[in-house]
Amino acid sequence: MKKNVIKASYFITGDSIVEEVLVSGYPDPSIRFAVCNYETKKVSYASDIILDNGAILQPLTGDIITKGVVLLPSQAEPYLSEAVLIKDIESFINCYLDLPHEFYLKLVSYYVLLTWVYDKLSVIPYLRAIGDYGSGKTRFAQVVGSICYKPFFLTGATSDAFIFRMIELVKGTMVINELERINSDLQAQITVILNNGYEKKMYIGRVEGDRTKVPTTFDAFSPKIITSRGKSKDLALESRILSIPMKPTKRKDIPTMLDDSFWVEATLIRNKLLTYRFNNLYALPTQGKEERLNGVEPRLKQTLLPLLYVIQDKSMEDELINYALDFQEQIFSDRSFELEALIAEKLVNLFDNNDKVGVKDVWESINKELDDKEKITTKAVGLRVRGFGFKTKRIQGVYQIEYSQPVILYLKERYSLTTFQEGSPQTPPSPPADSASEVDIVDMGDNRQMTLGKEGV
């Protein structure tokens, strides 16, 4: 009778947490399981495990393990306390990476901690380093990624099938370096993964096999680290991402190259974090902190709450709350800009193809692209049209927009609607006097709140 063999990098049994570990050695590394009992916290090691149903559990093998495509701990090692563990993580990161502020060092360190217990939670935020060339984004991916839970690194040479299989097999931290340099087809697949991988039970459907065309679902829920030069155009996704602004370092003590000692240190940190996982996967408190995020919109609250669960330092909690409020203001600003950009785009397109354009024409064109909860009123459109600098005139009960070439040129430059041409106004045209009334300002505020509040959890 053929034995039922299950290959996995982790497993949860009735009384234990099972995690694959890799002990480096020549010519062949040693692959085995670290097994931690829930109650006693005692850790033992085994090359395979016989489950209650008679199946044999064996660790993953092959190039993805032996060649370090996935980085594993080598064993479970003790740590003195969570506070000391966080200091160890901060010290490691700070030794090899220059972050712009101490708060970001703490934020990144707690995110690393979060990755090791993420499957206890129902939602996980993403972490991103954002900056220009030479700002340290790739170093960020290497250093921070190396100590997260079972990280695997993606490059431009990766296929979409490989990504989906790795997520399904490993359930670890996906590290995406230089997102802009990945080809557009693969970027589209990564966007699907990012839009569905922050919450449990949001499966991605795919058709597998060139001939069989078998419908398959993939669970993309896992931590993800991204580096990129700019933000995502998807503001809903943007609110799921914790961004770290990067800049070129002036520190002379940071090694130019990451040598063998770096990877040895990273393994030692992962070993301690494995013990943290064993200690906290089923003991992590997930209640009692939600009220600390009162005043934060639901989507952002859902994003930041997992971090609060792993933070045991009151001062760091306070700093995270301040970060949340600043982050929220930035999201509000981005959303407001996005709506204005959409109105500007429709205005320019309509004037390019029509002699006469009314406020209602712009309103209809915009609302065709918006969901029911996002739709805006003609009054809100009119306020923004006049705010751009156009004059409107009521003719036979319809508000017509008077064409203005300076305003059109300004909108094209401001919102990148066409290549900016010499001679375009570089300052916004003055709006009509009646558009600055107190009533208009209040109405714009109300409308912005309606638009910004459109996205729930």
BELCORCOR-V946005 format. One record per helix or strand of 3 or more residues. SS is the DSSP state (helix for helix, strand for strand). FROM is the first residue (numbers start at 1). TO is the last residue. Records with the same first field share a line. If there is no record, write none. Layout:
BEGIN
SS->FROM-TO + FROM-TO
END
This chain:
BEGIN
strand->5-8 + 10-12 + 16-23 + 30-37 + 43-46 + 48-50 + 56-59 + 126-130 + 152-154 + 174-176 + 203-208 + 214-219 + 224-228 + 241-245 + 392-395 + 398-401
helix->63-66 + 82-96 + 102-115 + 118-120 + 137-146 + 160-170 + 179-181 + 184-196 + 235-238 + 260-280 + 290-293 + 298-310 + 314-353 + 359-367 + 372-374 + 378-388 + 405-414 + 433-436 + 438-452
END
